[in-house]
């Protein structure tokens, strides 16, 4: 009539739960840090790009009528006309080709004129700004990489903690079910009241004997 042996370890499953919760919180923190820093870097990049584009527009207005600005206009017209010509290659239009030839001649003239004239500070700045490729700084790239690596490390730890928890949970459920089965089949539980009543009845009978 011994009670069933308690084989499951509640402290073990509790430790697995606490480990999973700690891993989840650590990943959530790392993910949030990565997301917030990257969003900030993107906003700073957007602001730099807008300032650069605004300055380009300002310089182009200052250089209206200059040979360099005329050259940019001519090159834009050449590009546009070539796109028109390519889009209608089935129906060749000699007028468009003639326009391209005229614009290319004008481009050569302007290039020759520009080569003879020193560039102004505004023209130099405009050229430099147009060549800028807007992207994150080297420090921002390094920090994003560091935060990414940290987040992925915490994510991998979270996955391991989840597997550990599920494994312990499955094992504990199995042991609890076995414990339940053993409890249900214990005669002391199913017949306990009968045992007690029989002892009392036997004692009462003995007391009645003369």
Beta strands, then each sheet from edge to edge (+ up, - down):
end
